[in-house]
Amino acid sequence: MAQYPVCMKYQVDLNARLLTDVTFMHAKIMEIRRIYLKVRCRRGLLMNALISQWRMDYKRPSATEYILPCCSDPFSFHSQTNQYSQVQVISSSTNMSTNETILVIGAGELGMEILRSLVKKTPSHSSTKITVLLRFATIDSHDSQKRKTTAELRALGISLLAGDIVTASTIELSKLFEPFHTIVGCTGFSAGRSIQVKLAHAVLDARVARYFPWQFGVDYDVIGRGSAQDLFDEQLDVRDLLRGQSKTEWVIVSTGMFTSFLFEPWFGVVDLETDTVHALGSLENQVTLTTPEDIGNLTAEILFADGPRTANEVVFVAGDTVSYGQLADIVESVLGRNIKRTEWTVKILEEELKSDPSNLIRKYRIVFAKGKGVAWDIGKTYNARKNMKVVSLKEWVSKNLK
Ligand SMILES: NC(=O)c1ccc[n+]([C@@H]2O[C@H](COP(=O)([O-])OP(=O)(O)OC[C@H]3O[C@@H](n4cnc5c(N)ncnc54)[C@H](OP(=O)(O)O)[C@@H]3O)[C@@H](O)[C@H]2O)c1
């Protein structure tokens, strides 16, 4: 994908000028196969884009920026109202026009939800092809759970691509990634340290047009480097890599904690054996929660969104944002049981970590107890802006714990 500085105003006949200029760029830069233009139109302008064999009508009620996918030459734009002077091409790039080829890396808890949602939301009549990268041992496995997963993937029409993100070199991964327009990372930290950085390098080397790295979690920018959870520094390394280039568009979806995490016995926050909520830090501390199903749905929505695309930004989503005190109230009211409330302060948790310094769960607890970058206002999220239904904590508890 290449970006072109075409911030020019078309004060005269748009049709002629645009055709000339883009044809010129096309001739000059041989590798272009698709050109992608961001066009700003005057309020009320009805625009008709005639692009290769595709015909698209754009009608916008207000001044807005929107993106026109253009497929090689010849192509041209017409304005039905002859208001050419109000149209301004503000940027262009190649290889950006469609999400034709999508690769999801990993089909675990989150990957499966993202894959299901991508299939569900694939625009009808599109030629979008979805592929998942799995280890050969997983594709070939006799394990009943893995066979169930691969059978579901095949039934959904998803192609399986064999690859191992640990043993493959960056160059090998880059070769695997090259045919894809969009890549979504869904392997979490399960593959080990340095793998997310390696994946980011391979994606950038492959000149993939759009990348959703595995960052479905907290606000790593706010938490910063050197937190108790040292794995988070790698997430910042990935952000630095993506922000330091302009060839691959990236989207980070910040989701907070998976809702079910709060109730995992090993996480220790909600202990249903003793009817206790252990607040991380304090009862007033807040945490943002989203279910993997909602994350899948929201990620697919962002990926396929019409109109201005989300690019080079961190998008915040949330199923709910609650304090640990509210969490205890919800569990108490839904289950109809008295819930004890205790606070695991940062000091207590840091002492606990000292006795087992490599314990990942203890590290997570401290980050959440510090209360920085782990909660955001649900009213300002992508799902709130789009008025999308998500599962609240109360709904999750009612459905899963009753
Ligand atoms: N915000 C949060 O709270 C949050 C965010 C993410 C994850 N989590 C938690 O973390 C856990 C992990 O969730 P997840 O969906 O990220 O991961 P997961 O369920 O463990 O799935 C990881 C996927 O990566 C694949 N994978 C692992 N190593 C690989 C390799 N070397 N090469 C290719 N593929 C490889 C796995 O394939 P195989 O089947 O071959 O192993 C699997 O498909 C879950 O329990 C989840 O609750 C929480």
The ligand as an SDF file (V2000), in Angstrom:
LIG
                    3D

 48 52  0  0  0  0  0  0  0  0999 V2000
   -8.7760   -8.9170   27.8030 N   0  0  0  0  0  0  0  0  0  0  0  0
   -8.7410  -10.0950   28.3460 C   0  0  0  0  0  0  0  0  0  0  0  0
   -9.1950  -10.2880   29.4320 O   0  0  0  0  0  0  0  0  0  0  0  0
   -8.1860  -11.1950   27.5690 C   0  0  0  0  0  0  0  0  0  0  0  0
   -7.7030  -10.9640   26.2800 C   0  0  0  0  0  0  0  0  0  0  0  0
   -7.2300  -12.0540   25.5610 C   0  0  0  0  0  0  0  0  0  0  0  0
   -7.2230  -13.2950   26.1350 C   0  0  0  0  0  0  0  0  0  0  0  0
   -7.7090  -13.4710   27.3710 N   0  0  0  0  0  0  0  0  0  0  0  0
   -7.7470  -14.8140   27.9790 C   0  0  0  0  0  0  0  0  0  0  0  0
   -6.6240  -15.4730   27.5990 O   0  0  0  0  0  0  0  0  0  0  0  0
   -6.9540  -16.7840   27.2080 C   0  0  0  0  0  0  0  0  0  0  0  0
   -6.4900  -16.9130   25.8120 C   0  0  0  0  0  0  0  0  0  0  0  0
   -7.4750  -16.4250   24.9000 O   0  0  0  0  0  0  0  0  0  0  0  0
   -7.1480  -16.2750   23.4030 P   0  0  0  0  0  0  0  0  0  0  0  0
   -8.3450  -16.4010   22.5430 O   0  0  0  0  0  0  0  0  0  0  0  0
   -6.3480  -15.0400   23.2280 O   0  0  0  0  0  0  0  0  0  0  0  0
   -6.1770  -17.4600   23.1850 O   0  0  0  0  0  0  0  0  0  0  0  0
   -6.4490  -19.0220   23.1780 P   0  0  0  0  0  0  0  0  0  0  0  0
   -7.8660  -19.3440   23.4320 O   0  0  0  0  0  0  0  0  0  0  0  0
   -5.4050  -19.6600   24.0040 O   0  0  0  0  0  0  0  0  0  0  0  0
   -6.1290  -19.3020   21.6510 O   0  0  0  0  0  0  0  0  0  0  0  0
   -4.8790  -19.0680   21.1420 C   0  0  0  0  0  0  0  0  0  0  0  0
   -4.8860  -19.4760   19.6690 C   0  0  0  0  0  0  0  0  0  0  0  0
   -3.5690  -19.2850   19.1930 O   0  0  0  0  0  0  0  0  0  0  0  0
   -3.1350  -20.4590   18.5730 C   0  0  0  0  0  0  0  0  0  0  0  0
   -1.7090  -20.6370   18.7230 N   0  0  0  0  0  0  0  0  0  0  0  0
   -1.0090  -20.7850   19.8680 C   0  0  0  0  0  0  0  0  0  0  0  0
    0.2930  -20.9920   19.5890 N   0  0  0  0  0  0  0  0  0  0  0  0
    0.3980  -20.9770   18.2340 C   0  0  0  0  0  0  0  0  0  0  0  0
    1.4810  -21.1420   17.3240 C   0  0  0  0  0  0  0  0  0  0  0  0
    2.7200  -21.3850   17.7610 N   0  0  0  0  0  0  0  0  0  0  0  0
    1.2350  -21.0380   16.0020 N   0  0  0  0  0  0  0  0  0  0  0  0
   -0.0250  -20.8140   15.5380 C   0  0  0  0  0  0  0  0  0  0  0  0
   -1.0780  -20.6610   16.3530 N   0  0  0  0  0  0  0  0  0  0  0  0
   -0.8780  -20.7470   17.6760 C   0  0  0  0  0  0  0  0  0  0  0  0
   -3.8590  -21.5610   19.2790 C   0  0  0  0  0  0  0  0  0  0  0  0
   -3.8690  -22.6790   18.4420 O   0  0  0  0  0  0  0  0  0  0  0  0
   -3.7810  -24.1860   18.9880 P   0  0  0  0  0  0  0  0  0  0  0  0
   -5.1950  -24.6650   19.0280 O   0  0  0  0  0  0  0  0  0  0  0  0
   -2.9720  -24.8740   17.9700 O   0  0  0  0  0  0  0  0  0  0  0  0
   -3.1240  -24.1540   20.3410 O   0  0  0  0  0  0  0  0  0  0  0  0
   -5.2250  -20.9410   19.4530 C   0  0  0  0  0  0  0  0  0  0  0  0
   -5.9880  -21.0780   18.2740 O   0  0  0  0  0  0  0  0  0  0  0  0
   -8.3940  -17.0200   27.3030 C   0  0  0  0  0  0  0  0  0  0  0  0
   -8.6260  -17.8590   28.4000 O   0  0  0  0  0  0  0  0  0  0  0  0
   -8.9340  -15.6380   27.5240 C   0  0  0  0  0  0  0  0  0  0  0  0
   -9.9220  -15.6620   28.5000 O   0  0  0  0  0  0  0  0  0  0  0  0
   -8.1830  -12.4460   28.0920 C   0  0  0  0  0  0  0  0  0  0  0  0
  1  2  1  0
  2  3  2  0
  2  4  1  0
  4  5  1  0
  4 48  2  0
  5  6  2  0
  6  7  1  0
  7  8  2  0
  8  9  1  0
  8 48  1  0
  9 10  1  0
  9 46  1  0
 10 11  1  0
 11 12  1  0
 11 44  1  0
 12 13  1  0
 13 14  1  0
 14 15  2  0
 14 16  1  0
 14 17  1  0
 17 18  1  0
 18 19  2  0
 18 20  1  0
 18 21  1  0
 21 22  1  0
 22 23  1  0
 23 24  1  0
 23 42  1  0
 24 25  1  0
 25 26  1  0
 25 36  1  0
 26 27  1  0
 26 35  1  0
 27 28  2  0
 28 29  1  0
 29 30  1  0
 29 35  2  0
 30 31  1  0
 30 32  2  0
 32 33  1  0
 33 34  2  0
 34 35  1  0
 36 37  1  0
 36 42  1  0
 37 38  1  0
 38 39  2  0
 38 40  1  0
 38 41  1  0
 42 43  1  0
 44 45  1  0
 44 46  1  0
 46 47  1  0
M  CHG  2   8   1  16  -1
M  END
$$$$
